[in-house]
Amino acid sequence: MQSIQSVLILAPHTDDAELGCGGTIARFLEEGKKIYVAAFSTARASLPEGANPDQLRDEFHASMDMLGIPKEQLFVYDYQVRMLSYHRQEVLEELVKLRQQIKPDLVLVPSGSDLHQDHQVVHNEGLRAFKQVSIWGYELPWNHISFDTQAFVPLEQRHLDLKWKMMQAYDSQFEKQRPYFTKEFIEGLARVRGVQVNEAFAEAFEVKRLKF
């Protein structure tokens, strides 16, 4: 892990990076790694009627501001939610641009077992674009039937506290009362993954490719 200096997180929607690997992002930043995040949909169609159409975009930037990630390391696209499959080639072309611009050492994508249609597109096109780079798949349990836990990032309470703080930027999701938008869920899952590797907390990943 010492050789990893730049990390790119691919998020189908604006809150997926925080949910899937927010604690890992917090730890990586603490260790001095450079973090980039690309979100492909601001999910305007999923917002409550009458909401500001840019609400999720604004919430994403507020979340990233808590980490101190510069705006130039954030990429937000406006593909329609649940419609990424109609834009596979465009998504791939954007990913190739990111590969050439960032040259990341590690790419985090949604798990290959994630059943959400948008997440499958970002996973598959991410593998195509970054086939010569280390790639890990992050966990979003509500979208999985199964998940292969092949890599673990141990976390401290401060990392989880920051993850929860980031998630609190998403007022739109709290309005919908998402069951996974609770501190109890976030800490409970991290405790389970921590127990698996004899740590207090952890986030788990599936390893698609590992390059030293």
C-alpha positions in Angstrom: 0.0 0.0 0.0 2.9 2.4 0.5 3.3 2.6 -3.3 -0.2 3.9 -3.7 -0.1 7.6 -3.9 -3.2 8.5 -6.0 -6.7 6.9 -5.7 -9.6 7.4 -8.0 -13.1 6.6 -6.7 -15.8 5.9 -9.3 -19.3 6.6 -8.0 -22.4 6.0 -10.1 -24.3 8.5 -8.0 -23.2 11.4 -5.8 -23.4 9.6 -2.4 -22.0 6.2 -3.4 -18.3 7.0 -2.7 -19.1 8.0 0.9 -21.4 5.1 1.5 -19.1 2.4 0.0 -15.7 3.6 1.1 -16.0 6.8 3.1 -13.9 5.5 6.0 -11.2 4.3 3.6 -11.1 7.7 1.9 -10.7 9.4 5.3 -7.8 7.0 6.2 -6.1 7.4 2.8 -6.3 11.2 3.1 -4.8 11.0 6.6 -1.9 9.0 5.1 -1.2 11.7 2.4 -2.7 9.9 -0.6 -4.2 12.1 -3.3 -8.0 11.4 -3.7 -10.1 11.9 -6.8 -13.8 11.3 -7.0 -15.9 11.0 -10.2 -19.7 10.8 -9.8 -21.7 10.0 -12.9 -25.2 11.0 -12.0 -26.7 13.6 -9.6 -29.9 11.5 -9.6 -32.2 14.5 -10.3 -35.1 12.3 -11.1 -34.9 10.7 -7.6 -35.3 14.0 -5.8 -38.6 14.9 -4.1 -40.9 17.0 -6.2 -40.1 20.7 -6.0 -36.6 20.1 -4.8 -33.6 22.1 -6.2 -32.4 20.0 -9.2 -28.8 20.7 -8.1 -29.4 19.5 -4.6 -27.4 16.3 -4.8 -24.6 18.0 -6.6 -24.4 20.6 -3.9 -24.6 17.9 -1.2 -21.8 16.0 -2.8 -19.5 19.1 -2.9 -20.4 19.9 0.7 -19.4 16.3 1.7 -16.1 16.6 -0.2 -15.4 20.0 1.4 -15.4 18.3 4.8 -12.5 16.3 3.6 -10.7 19.2 2.1 -10.6 17.6 -1.4 -10.0 20.4 -4.0 -12.7 21.0 -6.6 -10.2 20.2 -9.4 -10.0 16.6 -8.0 -13.8 16.2 -8.3 -15.7 15.3 -11.4 -19.5 15.4 -11.6 -21.5 14.3 -14.6 -25.2 14.7 -15.3 -26.2 11.3 -16.8 -29.8 10.4 -15.9 -30.2 8.1 -13.0 -30.9 4.4 -13.9 -30.0 5.3 -17.6 -26.2 4.8 -17.6 -26.6 1.7 -19.7 -27.8 3.9 -22.6 -24.5 5.8 -22.4 -21.9 3.1 -21.9 -19.6 4.4 -24.6 -19.8 7.9 -23.3 -19.0 6.8 -19.8 -16.1 4.7 -21.1 -14.7 7.7 -23.0 -14.9 9.9 -19.9 -13.1 7.2 -17.9 -10.3 7.0 -20.4 -9.9 10.8 -20.1 -9.7 10.4 -16.3 -7.1 7.6 -16.7 -4.9 9.8 -18.9 -5.3 12.9 -16.7 -4.9 11.3 -13.3 -2.9 8.1 -13.8 -4.2 6.6 -10.6 -2.4 3.8 -8.7 -5.7 2.4 -7.4 -9.3 2.7 -8.6 -12.3 1.9 -6.4 -15.4 0.9 -8.2 -18.8 -0.6 -7.2 -18.6 -4.3 -6.6 -19.1 -6.7 -9.5 -21.9 -8.3 -7.6 -23.8 -5.0 -7.2 -27.2 -5.5 -8.8 -28.0 -1.8 -9.5 -28.0 -1.1 -13.2 -26.0 2.1 -13.0 -23.5 0.5 -10.7 -23.0 -2.4 -13.1 -22.2 0.1 -15.9 -19.6 1.9 -13.9 -18.0 -1.3 -12.7 -17.8 -2.8 -16.2 -16.6 0.3 -17.9 -14.2 1.0 -15.1 -12.6 -2.5 -15.7 -12.2 -1.7 -19.3 -10.7 1.7 -18.9 -8.3 0.8 -16.1 -7.4 -2.8 -17.0 -3.7 -2.2 -16.2 -4.4 -0.6 -12.8 -5.1 -2.1 -9.4 -8.9 -2.2 -9.0 -11.0 -2.9 -5.8 -14.8 -3.2 -5.6 -16.5 -1.5 -2.7 -19.5 -2.8 -0.8 -23.1 -1.5 -0.8 -24.9 -4.4 0.9 -28.4 -3.3 0.0 -27.5 -4.0 -3.6 -25.9 -7.4 -3.1 -27.0 -11.0 -2.9 -23.3 -11.9 -2.2 -20.0 -10.1 -1.7 -16.5 -11.5 -1.8 -14.4 -9.9 1.1 -10.9 -10.2 -0.3 -9.3 -7.0 1.0 -9.8 -5.1 4.2 -8.9 -1.5 5.3 -8.8 -1.3 9.1 -10.3 1.9 10.4 -10.3 3.9 13.7 -13.3 5.6 15.2 -12.2 8.9 13.9 -12.4 7.6 10.3 -16.0 6.4 10.9 -16.9 9.7 12.5 -15.7 11.5 9.4 -17.6 9.1 7.2 -20.8 9.8 9.1 -20.2 13.6 9.0 -19.8 13.4 5.3 -23.1 11.4 5.0 -24.9 14.1 7.0 -24.4 16.5 4.1 -27.1 14.6 2.2 -30.3 16.1 3.5 -32.1 14.7 0.5 -31.4 11.1 1.5 -32.4 11.6 5.2 -35.7 13.0 3.9 -36.2 9.6 2.2 -35.4 7.8 5.4 -32.9 5.4 3.8 -32.3 2.5 6.2 -28.6 2.6 5.4 -28.3 6.3 6.1 -27.9 5.8 9.9 -24.9 5.9 12.2 -25.9 2.5 13.6 -25.8 0.8 10.2 -22.5 2.4 9.2 -20.8 1.4 12.5 -22.4 -2.0 12.6 -21.1 -3.0 9.2 -17.7 -1.6 10.0 -17.7 -3.7 13.2 -18.6 -6.9 11.3 -15.8 -6.3 8.8 -13.4 -5.4 11.6 -14.1 -8.7 13.4 -13.2 -10.6 10.3 -9.6 -9.3 10.5 -9.3 -8.8 14.2 -9.7 -5.0 14.2 -12.2 -2.7 15.8 -13.5 -1.5 12.4 -12.8 -2.0 8.7 -14.2 -1.6 5.3 -14.1 -4.6 2.9 -13.4 -4.8 -0.8 -13.4 -7.4 -3.5 -10.1 -7.4 -5.4 -10.5 -7.3 -9.2 -6.8 -6.6 -9.9 -3.7 -6.0 -7.8 -0.6 -4.5 -9.2 2.5 -3.9 -7.1 
